[in-house]
Amino acid sequence: MRSSFPLLFISCLSCLLLIISCKPLESSNSQTSTHPEIAEEAKDHFSQSFIRIQSTIKAPLAHAPWQLPKPQNQYGMGVVLENGYILTSASMVANTSYIEISSSDDLIKEQAVVVACDYDSNLALLQSQLGTDSQLKSTGISLSQPITKDDTAQIWQLESQGETLTTTATFQKALMISTIGEVGSTLGYQFKASLQRSSNSFCLPVIKDEKLLGIMVSYRADEQRCTSVSLESIQRFIHTFENNGNYGLPLLGLNFKNTLSPTYRDWLKLPHDEQGIIVTKIIPNSPIEQAGIQKYDVITHIEEYDIDSKGYFNHPNYPKIFWTALIEQAYPKQATLKMKGYRKGEPIEFDVPLNQELKKHQKLIRNYFDEDPLYFVYGGFIFQELSLPYLSTVYGGKWLQNVPYSYFNLVNNELLSDLDPESKRVVILSRVIPSPITRGYTGVEGSIITHINGEKINDIHDLKSQLSLAPTAQSLGLHTLKLDREHQINKIVIDIEGAQKVNQTLQQRGLPLFNF
């Protein structure tokens, strides 16, 4: 069991990092457009298919994983599908220590377990821990047909006393939305609606023609704007679950820009009647490179869809959507994504493989869902693996604008070959506790650790192994840590015997030296 470290040795932020993409509903001065007559007619059919969900969240502290996070409760809804599982958002189950589900009238309560979870799509499936003995019986709701522009749907809410409220929502457009923790994007819907504040306000079902269209995950009362996960994302998630596939979407491994500049178009020899996007960077060993696409190639068509100069295409059901939606439309049913374009004015065609191999080479941790950040303490130096939650916590909401250049370069180029392909993670010195061993090393917090005693450090497990070695005659009783810094202090020398004494003191004061 972890315990808080005394303030004598370390000061830490008191805020709890919540990696939750779903936002609670805000109050609105606009009159809520509820339809009790619709709710009354459909209540008998739907009441048993709407499930209340209460989650106890214990999100880890990315900047201080040795501290015990304060648990918090959040409330939302789920929908029983025809397969018997309860569909909800992934943010309702991320970092949960306990999930309780209950009937719409709140009379039956049971513990739930997570059956499947896709953080890229912000979707999850639950079932009662009692299995077939569950008292929460339902025939389930089937999935809707795609919605079209200016069509309407109903967003359903449950009041604390069991009353069902529906609000008419006008569909505005389909778009790519950020998912939980902003670790990816998925196809979503945007509606215009004025919702009433309710006790279950995080995740709400979107119903069209008495069938499930989407799961609402955010709401802005000032703009009366609702955002939901799309029907297509739900269908892909369920297909992946039923076929035991890999959740999430593949990375193609390219950067691109638009073709709006006439000068650039002339230099690329792009025909005047063509648009498309320009490939400006290719990640080594990525699907794009494997397909044979080169830098400055222009991609004009993907899966027979015309890509315009800004990267959008005309979807059969919706207005213009960004081209990355075609990855979600094809994966995992297709093994490749067909692309056409031009290279120096000559037509080209490629089949880009769709797989998730490139994700395995990401050196920065995207999230800490259902796991704690790893740390290791040695002589008062605290080491961690660099992660996006750590950066967002330490450097604030606009962290990408505030991080040091070394971090900025890593975030934007972590998959490039010149960043040591053998390295699995980036290990940093996250904090320095005042001690006899750390005296004189102020200002080195945030440094990247590349070598210890001449040995390359590929992850925090390597660092722990090196610092746990007994001193050798050649080491003179010292550990030498090389930092990725071109100025000021670029290495740390630690007295092994002194560090061991500091470790004993820290343990006596209640600080675990590591959590793995």
C-alpha positions as CSV (number, residue, x, y, z in Angstrom):
1,M,0.0,0.0,0.0
2,R,1.3,3.4,-0.9
3,S,1.4,6.3,1.5
4,S,1.9,10.0,1.1
5,F,5.4,11.3,1.3
6,P,6.0,13.9,4.1
7,L,6.1,17.6,3.1
8,L,9.6,17.8,4.7
9,F,11.0,16.0,1.6
10,I,8.7,16.9,-1.2
11,S,6.0,19.3,-2.2
12,C,3.5,18.2,-4.7
13,L,0.4,19.5,-6.4
14,S,-2.9,18.7,-4.7
15,C,-5.0,18.5,-7.8
16,L,-6.1,15.1,-9.0
17,L,-5.4,14.2,-12.6
18,L,-8.7,13.1,-14.1
19,I,-8.1,11.6,-17.6
20,I,-11.7,11.9,-18.6
21,S,-12.8,13.2,-22.0
22,C,-16.5,13.2,-21.1
23,K,-17.6,16.5,-19.6
24,P,-20.4,17.0,-17.1
25,L,-23.4,18.9,-18.3
26,E,-23.4,22.6,-17.7
27,S,-26.4,24.6,-16.7
28,S,-28.2,26.5,-19.4
29,N,-30.6,29.4,-19.3
30,S,-32.3,28.2,-22.4
31,Q,-35.6,26.3,-22.0
32,T,-35.1,22.5,-22.2
33,S,-36.9,21.0,-25.1
34,T,-38.2,17.9,-23.4
35,H,-41.0,15.7,-24.7
36,P,-42.8,13.9,-21.9
37,E,-45.3,12.5,-24.3
38,I,-42.6,10.7,-26.3
39,A,-40.9,9.5,-23.1
40,E,-44.3,8.1,-21.8
41,E,-45.0,6.2,-25.0
42,A,-41.5,4.7,-25.3
43,K,-40.9,4.3,-21.6
44,D,-42.2,0.7,-21.3
45,H,-40.0,-0.4,-24.2
46,F,-36.8,1.4,-23.1
47,S,-36.9,1.6,-19.3
48,Q,-35.2,-1.8,-18.8
49,S,-32.6,-1.1,-21.5
50,F,-31.3,2.1,-19.8
51,I,-28.9,1.3,-17.0
52,R,-27.6,3.7,-14.4
53,I,-23.8,3.6,-13.9
54,Q,-21.9,4.8,-10.9
55,S,-18.1,4.6,-11.1
56,T,-15.6,5.1,-8.3
57,I,-12.6,6.8,-10.0
58,K,-9.0,6.7,-8.6
59,A,-7.0,8.3,-11.4
60,P,-3.3,8.1,-10.7
61,L,-1.2,11.2,-10.2
62,A,1.1,11.3,-13.2
63,H,3.5,13.7,-11.5
64,A,3.4,12.0,-8.1
65,P,2.6,8.3,-8.4
66,W,3.8,7.6,-4.9
67,Q,0.8,9.4,-3.5
68,L,-2.6,7.7,-3.0
69,P,-5.2,9.5,-5.2
70,K,-8.4,10.6,-3.8
71,P,-11.4,8.6,-5.1
72,Q,-14.2,10.4,-6.8
73,N,-17.6,9.2,-8.0
74,Q,-19.1,9.9,-11.4
75,Y,-22.6,9.1,-12.7
76,G,-23.7,8.2,-16.2
77,M,-25.8,5.9,-18.3
78,G,-25.4,2.8,-20.3
79,V,-27.6,1.0,-22.9
80,V,-28.2,-2.7,-23.0
81,L,-27.5,-4.0,-26.5
82,E,-29.1,-7.0,-28.2
83,N,-26.1,-9.1,-27.3
84,G,-26.9,-8.5,-23.6
85,Y,-23.9,-6.3,-22.8
86,I,-24.1,-2.7,-21.6
87,L,-22.6,-0.1,-23.8
88,T,-21.2,3.0,-22.3
89,S,-18.2,5.4,-22.7
90,A,-14.7,4.3,-21.8
91,S,-14.4,7.4,-19.6
92,M,-17.0,5.8,-17.3
93,V,-14.7,2.8,-16.6
94,A,-11.1,4.2,-16.9
95,N,-9.2,4.0,-13.6
96,T,-12.2,2.6,-11.7
97,S,-11.9,0.7,-8.4
98,Y,-15.6,-0.1,-8.4
99,I,-18.5,0.1,-10.9
100,E,-22.1,-0.2,-9.8
101,I,-25.0,-0.6,-12.3
102,S,-28.7,-0.2,-11.4
103,S,-32.0,-0.3,-13.1
104,S,-33.6,2.8,-14.4
105,D,-35.9,3.0,-11.3
106,D,-32.8,2.5,-9.2
107,L,-34.3,-0.4,-7.3
108,I,-31.9,-3.1,-8.5
109,K,-28.2,-2.6,-7.9
110,E,-25.3,-4.9,-8.9
111,Q,-21.6,-4.7,-9.3
112,A,-20.4,-4.6,-12.9
113,V,-17.2,-5.8,-14.6
114,V,-15.6,-4.5,-17.8
115,V,-15.9,-6.9,-20.7
116,A,-14.2,-4.8,-23.4
117,C,-12.8,-1.2,-23.6
118,D,-11.5,0.9,-26.5
119,Y,-10.0,4.1,-25.4
120,D,-9.4,5.2,-29.0
121,S,-13.2,5.2,-29.6
122,N,-14.2,6.1,-26.0
123,L,-16.4,3.0,-25.8
124,A,-16.8,0.2,-23.3
125,L,-18.9,-2.9,-22.7
126,L,-20.0,-3.9,-19.2
127,Q,-21.9,-6.8,-17.7
128,S,-23.2,-7.7,-14.3
129,Q,-20.8,-9.6,-12.1
130,L,-23.6,-12.0,-11.4
131,G,-23.7,-13.0,-15.1
132,T,-26.8,-15.0,-16.0
133,D,-28.1,-14.6,-12.4
134,S,-28.4,-10.8,-12.9
135,Q,-31.8,-9.3,-12.1
136,L,-31.2,-6.5,-14.6
137,K,-33.1,-8.2,-17.5
138,S,-33.6,-6.6,-20.8
139,T,-34.3,-7.5,-24.5
140,G,-31.8,-4.8,-25.5
141,I,-31.8,-2.1,-28.1
142,S,-30.7,-2.5,-31.7
143,L,-28.5,-0.1,-33.6
144,S,-30.0,2.7,-35.7
145,Q,-29.4,3.6,-39.4
146,P,-27.0,6.5,-40.2
147,I,-28.4,9.9,-39.6
148,T,-28.5,12.7,-42.3
149,K,-28.1,16.4,-42.1
150,D,-30.9,18.3,-40.3
151,D,-32.4,15.1,-39.1
152,T,-33.3,14.8,-35.4
153,A,-32.7,12.3,-32.6
154,Q,-33.5,12.1,-28.9
155,I,-31.1,12.4,-26.1
156,W,-32.4,10.4,-23.1
157,Q,-31.8,11.2,-19.4
158,L,-32.9,9.6,-16.2
159,E,-33.9,11.7,-13.2
160,S,-33.1,10.5,-9.7
161,Q,-36.7,9.3,-9.1
162,G,-36.7,7.3,-12.2
163,E,-38.5,9.7,-14.5
164,T,-37.3,9.6,-18.1
165,L,-36.6,12.8,-20.0
166,T,-36.0,13.2,-23.7
167,T,-34.6,16.2,-25.5
168,T,-34.8,16.6,-29.3
169,A,-31.4,17.1,-30.9
170,T,-30.9,18.4,-34.4
171,F,-28.0,16.7,-36.2
172,Q,-25.5,19.3,-37.6
173,K,-22.5,17.4,-38.9
174,A,-20.1,14.5,-38.5
175,L,-16.6,15.2,-37.5
176,M,-13.5,13.7,-36.0
177,I,-13.6,14.2,-32.2
178,S,-10.8,13.8,-29.6
179,T,-11.2,10.7,-27.4
180,I,-10.5,10.2,-23.7
181,G,-7.3,11.8,-22.6
182,E,-7.0,13.2,-26.2
183,V,-4.9,10.2,-27.1
184,G,-6.6,9.8,-30.5
185,S,-9.6,10.7,-32.5
186,T,-12.8,9.0,-33.7
187,L,-15.8,9.7,-35.9
188,G,-18.4,11.6,-33.9
189,Y,-21.6,13.5,-34.3
190,Q,-22.4,17.1,-33.4
191,F,-26.0,18.0,-32.4
192,K,-27.8,21.2,-31.4
193,A,-29.9,20.7,-28.3
194,S,-30.7,22.3,-24.9
195,L,-30.3,19.7,-22.2
196,Q,-31.6,19.8,-18.7
197,R,-29.1,19.3,-15.9
198,S,-29.6,15.8,-14.6
199,S,-28.1,13.5,-11.9
200,N,-26.8,11.2,-14.6
201,S,-24.9,13.7,-16.7
202,F,-21.7,12.2,-18.1
203,C,-22.7,9.7,-20.8
204,L,-26.2,9.7,-22.4
205,P,-27.7,7.5,-25.1
206,V,-28.7,9.2,-28.4
207,I,-31.8,7.4,-29.8
208,K,-33.3,7.6,-33.3
209,D,-36.5,5.7,-34.3
210,E,-36.3,3.7,-31.0
211,K,-32.8,2.5,-31.9
212,L,-29.3,3.5,-30.6
213,L,-27.5,6.1,-32.7
214,G,-24.7,7.2,-30.5
215,I,-23.4,7.8,-27.0
216,M,-23.2,11.5,-26.0
217,V,-19.8,12.3,-24.4
218,S,-19.8,16.2,-24.0
219,Y,-22.1,19.1,-23.9
220,R,-21.6,22.9,-24.1
221,A,-24.6,24.7,-22.6
222,D,-23.5,28.2,-23.9
223,E,-23.5,26.9,-27.5
224,Q,-26.2,24.2,-27.0
225,R,-23.8,21.8,-28.7
226,C,-23.7,18.1,-28.0
227,T,-21.1,15.7,-29.2
228,S,-21.5,12.0,-29.4
229,V,-19.6,9.0,-30.5
230,S,-20.9,8.0,-33.9
231,L,-22.9,5.0,-35.0
232,E,-20.0,3.9,-37.2
233,S,-17.6,3.9,-34.2
234,I,-20.0,1.8,-32.2
235,Q,-20.4,-0.6,-35.1
236,R,-16.6,-0.9,-35.4
237,F,-16.1,-1.4,-31.7
238,I,-18.7,-4.2,-31.5
239,H,-17.3,-5.8,-34.7
240,T,-13.8,-5.8,-33.1
241,F,-15.2,-7.3,-29.8
242,E,-17.1,-10.1,-31.6
243,N,-14.1,-11.0,-33.7
244,N,-11.5,-10.8,-30.9
245,G,-9.6,-8.1,-32.7
246,N,-7.3,-5.4,-31.6
247,Y,-9.0,-2.2,-30.3
248,G,-8.0,1.2,-31.5
249,L,-7.0,2.6,-34.9
250,P,-3.7,2.1,-36.8
251,L,-1.2,4.9,-37.4
252,L,-0.1,5.4,-41.0
253,G,3.0,7.4,-40.2
254,L,2.9,10.6,-42.2
255,N,2.7,14.3,-41.8
256,F,1.0,16.4,-44.5
257,K,0.0,19.9,-45.6
258,N,-2.6,21.4,-47.9
259,T,-2.3,22.2,-51.6
260,L,-3.7,25.7,-51.5
261,S,-0.6,27.5,-52.6
262,P,-0.4,28.0,-56.4
263,T,3.4,28.2,-56.2
264,Y,3.6,24.9,-54.3
265,R,1.2,23.2,-56.8
266,D,3.4,24.4,-59.7
267,W,6.5,23.1,-58.1
268,L,4.8,19.7,-57.5
269,K,3.6,19.7,-61.1
270,L,0.1,18.9,-59.8
271,P,-2.6,19.0,-62.5
272,H,-4.9,22.1,-62.3
273,D,-8.0,20.0,-61.9
274,E,-6.6,18.0,-59.0
275,Q,-6.5,18.8,-55.3
276,G,-5.3,16.6,-52.4
277,I,-2.7,16.7,-49.6
278,I,1.1,16.8,-49.7
279,V,3.2,14.2,-47.8
280,T,5.8,16.2,-45.9
281,K,7.2,13.6,-43.5
282,I,7.3,9.8,-43.4
283,I,8.0,7.8,-40.3
284,P,10.6,5.0,-40.9
285,N,9.1,1.5,-41.1
286,S,5.6,3.0,-41.2
287,P,2.7,1.7,-43.4
288,I,3.2,4.7,-45.6
289,E,6.9,3.9,-46.2
290,Q,6.1,0.2,-46.7
291,A,3.6,1.2,-49.4
292,G,6.3,3.1,-51.3
293,I,4.9,6.6,-50.8
294,Q,7.7,9.2,-50.8
295,K,8.1,12.7,-49.4
296,Y,6.3,15.4,-51.5
297,D,4.0,12.9,-53.1
298,V,0.4,14.3,-53.4
299,I,-2.5,12.1,-52.3
300,T,-5.6,13.0,-54.3
301,H,-7.9,9.9,-53.8
302,I,-8.4,7.5,-50.9
303,E,-10.7,4.5,-51.5
304,E,-12.2,6.3,-54.5
305,Y,-13.0,9.4,-52.6
306,D,-11.7,12.7,-53.9
307,I,-9.6,14.5,-51.2
308,D,-9.8,18.3,-51.4
309,S,-7.0,20.8,-50.9
310,K,-7.6,20.9,-47.1
311,G,-7.8,17.1,-46.6
312,Y,-11.6,16.7,-46.6
313,F,-13.9,14.4,-48.6
314,N,-17.6,14.2,-49.3
315,H,-19.0,11.3,-47.2
316,P,-22.1,9.6,-48.7
317,N,-24.2,10.3,-45.5
318,Y,-22.7,13.5,-44.1
319,P,-21.1,16.8,-45.2
320,K,-17.3,17.0,-45.6
321,I,-15.3,15.0,-43.2
322,F,-11.5,14.9,-42.6
323,W,-9.7,12.2,-44.6
324,T,-8.6,10.2,-41.5
325,A,-12.3,9.1,-41.1
326,L,-11.5,6.7,-44.0
327,I,-9.1,4.8,-41.8
328,E,-11.9,4.2,-39.3
329,Q,-14.3,3.3,-42.1
330,A,-11.9,0.7,-43.6
331,Y,-10.3,-0.8,-40.4
332,P,-10.4,-3.7,-39.3
333,K,-12.5,-5.1,-42.2
334,Q,-9.9,-4.2,-44.8
335,A,-6.2,-5.1,-44.8
336,T,-5.1,-2.1,-46.9
337,L,-6.2,1.4,-47.8
338,K,-6.1,2.3,-51.5
339,M,-4.5,5.7,-52.3
340,K,-3.9,7.5,-55.6
341,G,-2.0,10.6,-56.3
342,Y,0.9,12.3,-58.2
343,R,4.7,12.3,-58.0
344,K,6.3,15.0,-60.0
345,G,3.2,15.2,-62.1
346,E,3.0,11.4,-62.8
347,P,0.1,9.4,-61.6
348,I,0.8,6.9,-58.8
349,E,-1.2,4.3,-56.9
350,F,-0.5,2.5,-53.5
351,D,-2.0,0.0,-51.2
352,V,-1.2,1.2,-47.6
353,P,-1.3,-1.7,-45.0
354,L,-3.6,-1.2,-42.1
355,N,-2.0,-2.5,-38.9
356,Q,-1.1,-1.3,-35.4
357,E,2.6,-2.2,-35.5
358,L,3.6,1.5,-35.5
359,K,1.9,2.0,-32.1
360,K,4.3,-0.5,-30.5
361,H,7.2,1.9,-31.2
362,Q,5.8,5.0,-29.5
363,K,8.2,6.1,-26.9
364,L,5.9,8.4,-24.9
365,I,3.1,6.9,-22.7
366,R,-0.2,8.1,-24.0
367,N,-2.3,7.4,-20.9
368,Y,-2.4,5.7,-17.5
369,F,-5.7,4.0,-17.8
370,D,-6.0,1.2,-15.2
371,E,-2.3,1.4,-14.2
372,D,0.0,3.5,-12.1
373,P,2.9,5.5,-13.5
374,L,6.2,3.8,-12.7
375,Y,8.7,5.6,-10.6
376,F,12.1,4.8,-8.9
377,V,13.7,6.7,-6.1
378,Y,17.5,6.6,-5.5
379,G,19.3,8.8,-3.0
380,G,16.7,11.5,-3.3
381,F,16.5,11.5,-7.1
382,I,13.0,10.5,-8.4
383,F,12.9,8.9,-11.9
384,Q,9.9,8.4,-14.1
385,E,9.0,7.5,-17.7
386,L,7.9,10.5,-19.8
387,S,4.2,10.5,-20.6
388,L,1.6,12.9,-22.0
389,P,-0.4,12.9,-18.7
390,Y,2.8,14.0,-16.9
391,L,3.4,16.9,-19.4
392,S,-0.2,18.1,-19.2
393,T,-0.1,18.0,-15.4
394,V,3.2,19.8,-14.9
395,Y,2.9,22.3,-17.8
396,G,-0.8,23.0,-17.7
397,G,-3.6,22.9,-20.3
398,K,-1.4,24.4,-23.1
399,W,1.5,22.1,-22.2
400,L,2.7,21.7,-25.8
401,Q,3.4,25.4,-25.9
402,N,5.1,25.5,-22.5
403,V,7.3,22.3,-22.5
404,P,11.1,22.6,-23.0
405,Y,12.3,22.1,-26.5
406,S,13.7,18.6,-25.8
407,Y,10.2,17.5,-24.8
408,F,8.6,19.3,-27.7
409,N,11.0,17.6,-30.1
410,L,10.2,14.2,-28.6
411,V,6.4,14.7,-28.8
412,N,6.7,15.6,-32.5
413,N,9.4,13.2,-33.6
414,E,9.3,10.2,-31.2
415,L,8.9,7.7,-34.0
416,L,11.9,8.9,-36.1
417,S,14.9,6.7,-36.4
418,D,17.3,9.3,-35.1
419,L,15.8,9.0,-31.6
420,D,17.3,5.6,-30.9
421,P,15.0,2.9,-32.2
422,E,16.1,0.5,-29.5
423,S,14.8,2.7,-26.7
424,K,11.4,1.6,-25.5
425,R,10.6,4.6,-23.2
426,V,12.1,8.0,-22.3
427,V,13.3,8.1,-18.7
428,I,13.4,11.5,-17.0
429,L,14.6,12.8,-13.6
430,S,11.2,14.1,-12.6
431,R,12.1,15.5,-9.1
432,V,14.9,16.1,-6.7
433,I,14.4,15.6,-2.9
434,P,16.8,17.7,-0.8
435,S,19.4,15.4,0.7
436,P,23.2,15.2,1.1
437,I,23.4,13.2,-2.2
438,T,21.3,15.7,-4.3
439,R,23.1,18.8,-3.0
440,G,24.3,20.9,-5.9
441,Y,21.9,19.4,-8.5
442,T,19.1,22.0,-8.4
443,G,17.7,22.8,-11.7
444,V,18.3,19.4,-13.4
445,E,14.7,18.3,-12.9
446,G,13.1,17.3,-16.2
447,S,16.4,16.1,-17.7
448,I,16.4,12.9,-19.8
449,I,18.6,10.1,-18.6
450,T,20.4,8.4,-21.5
451,H,23.2,6.3,-19.9
452,I,24.2,5.0,-16.5
453,N,27.8,3.9,-16.0
454,G,28.1,4.0,-19.8
455,E,25.2,1.6,-20.3
456,K,22.2,2.8,-22.4
457,I,18.9,3.2,-20.6
458,N,15.9,2.0,-22.7
459,D,13.3,2.2,-20.0
460,I,12.9,2.6,-16.2
461,H,13.5,-1.1,-15.7
462,D,17.0,-0.7,-17.1
463,L,17.6,2.3,-14.8
464,K,16.6,0.4,-11.7
465,S,18.8,-2.5,-12.7
466,Q,21.9,-0.3,-13.2
467,L,21.4,1.6,-9.9
468,S,20.8,-1.6,-8.0
469,L,24.2,-3.0,-9.0
470,A,26.8,-3.4,-6.4
471,P,29.8,-1.0,-6.8
472,T,32.8,-2.3,-8.7
473,A,36.5,-1.4,-8.2
474,Q,36.5,0.6,-11.4
475,S,33.4,2.6,-10.3
476,L,35.1,4.1,-7.2
477,G,31.8,3.6,-5.4
478,L,30.0,6.0,-7.7
479,H,27.2,5.8,-10.2
480,T,27.5,8.2,-13.2
481,L,24.3,9.3,-14.9
482,K,24.5,11.0,-18.4
483,L,21.8,13.6,-19.1
484,D,20.5,14.7,-22.4
485,R,21.6,18.3,-21.9
486,E,23.9,20.4,-24.0
487,H,24.5,23.1,-21.4
488,Q,25.2,23.5,-17.7
489,I,25.2,20.1,-15.8
490,N,25.1,17.2,-18.2
491,K,25.9,14.4,-15.8
492,I,25.1,13.4,-12.2
493,V,27.6,11.5,-10.0
494,I,26.0,9.7,-7.1
495,D,27.9,8.2,-4.1
496,I,26.4,4.7,-3.8
497,E,27.0,4.3,0.0
498,G,25.5,7.7,0.7
499,A,22.5,7.0,-1.6
500,Q,21.7,3.8,0.3
501,K,21.6,5.7,3.6
502,V,19.3,8.3,2.1
503,N,17.1,5.5,0.8
504,Q,16.8,4.0,4.3
505,T,15.8,7.4,5.7
506,L,13.1,7.9,2.9
507,Q,11.7,4.4,3.6
508,Q,11.5,5.1,7.3
509,R,9.6,8.3,6.6
510,G,7.0,6.4,4.5
511,L,8.1,6.7,0.9
512,P,8.2,3.5,-1.1
513,L,11.3,3.6,-3.3
514,F,9.5,2.1,-6.4
515,N,6.2,0.6,-7.5
516,F,7.2,-2.1,-9.8
